[in-house]
Amino acid sequence: MDYPIEVQLKRPVTVDGQTHDKLVFDEPDLGTSIAVEEGKTPGEQTVILLAGMAGVDLDVMKKVKESDFREIGKRVLEPYQAHVAAQAGTEAGNGEPAK
């Protein structure tokens, strides 16, 4: 994956007087990864992951409109999940044979 990934929001989000008209996603840091594992539901884990990747408060991600979330899913979440799955496969011995 190539980071950062900038997603322009069709419907800007305002939280605590700050308006976000775009979100810029980067590779998650270790703290975000730990917080995701501690999330109680898949939905909560997704919000934690995306907020951490974008460097914004959870409340910002929770206010993102569904149409913008679908775009984030397509451009950020799906490629990230595919990358993680590929990494897990390689680490589990399902990668290319050694030469």
Contacts in CASP RR format, 6 or more apart in sequence:
PFRMAT RR
TARGET T0000
AUTHOR 0000-0000-0000
METHOD contacts of the structure
MODEL  1
MDYPIEVQLKRPVTVDGQTHDKLVFDEPDLGTSIAVEEGKTPGEQTVILL
AGMAGVDLDVMKKVKESDFREIGKRVLEPYQAHVAAQAGTEAGNGEPAK
1 27 0 8 1.000
1 79 0 8 1.000
1 80 0 8 1.000
1 83 0 8 1.000
3 25 0 8 1.000
3 26 0 8 1.000
3 27 0 8 1.000
4 24 0 8 1.000
4 25 0 8 1.000
4 26 0 8 1.000
5 24 0 8 1.000
5 25 0 8 1.000
5 26 0 8 1.000
5 75 0 8 1.000
5 76 0 8 1.000
6 22 0 8 1.000
6 23 0 8 1.000
6 24 0 8 1.000
6 25 0 8 1.000
7 22 0 8 1.000
7 23 0 8 1.000
7 24 0 8 1.000
7 25 0 8 1.000
7 68 0 8 1.000
7 71 0 8 1.000
7 72 0 8 1.000
7 75 0 8 1.000
7 76 0 8 1.000
8 21 0 8 1.000
8 22 0 8 1.000
9 20 0 8 1.000
9 21 0 8 1.000
9 22 0 8 1.000
9 23 0 8 1.000
9 64 0 8 1.000
9 65 0 8 1.000
9 68 0 8 1.000
10 65 0 8 1.000
10 67 0 8 1.000
10 68 0 8 1.000
10 71 0 8 1.000
11 65 0 8 1.000
11 67 0 8 1.000
11 68 0 8 1.000
12 19 0 8 1.000
12 20 0 8 1.000
12 21 0 8 1.000
13 19 0 8 1.000
13 20 0 8 1.000
13 60 0 8 1.000
13 63 0 8 1.000
13 64 0 8 1.000
13 65 0 8 1.000
14 20 0 8 1.000
14 63 0 8 1.000
15 57 0 8 1.000
15 59 0 8 1.000
15 60 0 8 1.000
15 63 0 8 1.000
16 57 0 8 1.000
16 59 0 8 1.000
20 56 0 8 1.000
20 60 0 8 1.000
23 54 0 8 1.000
23 56 0 8 1.000
23 60 0 8 1.000
23 64 0 8 1.000
23 72 0 8 1.000
24 54 0 8 1.000
25 50 0 8 1.000
25 53 0 8 1.000
25 54 0 8 1.000
25 72 0 8 1.000
25 76 0 8 1.000
26 53 0 8 1.000
26 54 0 8 1.000
26 55 0 8 1.000
27 53 0 8 1.000
28 36 0 8 1.000
28 49 0 8 1.000
28 52 0 8 1.000
28 53 0 8 1.000
29 52 0 8 1.000
32 48 0 8 1.000
32 49 0 8 1.000
32 52 0 8 1.000
32 53 0 8 1.000
35 48 0 8 1.000
35 52 0 8 1.000
36 45 0 8 1.000
36 48 0 8 1.000
36 49 0 8 1.000
37 45 0 8 1.000
39 45 0 8 1.000
39 48 0 8 1.000
46 77 0 8 1.000
47 58 0 8 1.000
47 61 0 8 1.000
47 62 0 8 1.000
48 58 0 8 1.000
49 77 0 8 1.000
49 80 0 8 1.000
50 61 0 8 1.000
50 72 0 8 1.000
50 76 0 8 1.000
50 77 0 8 1.000
51 57 0 8 1.000
51 58 0 8 1.000
51 60 0 8 1.000
51 61 0 8 1.000
53 76 0 8 1.000
53 80 0 8 1.000
54 60 0 8 1.000
54 61 0 8 1.000
64 72 0 8 1.000
89 95 0 8 1.000
END
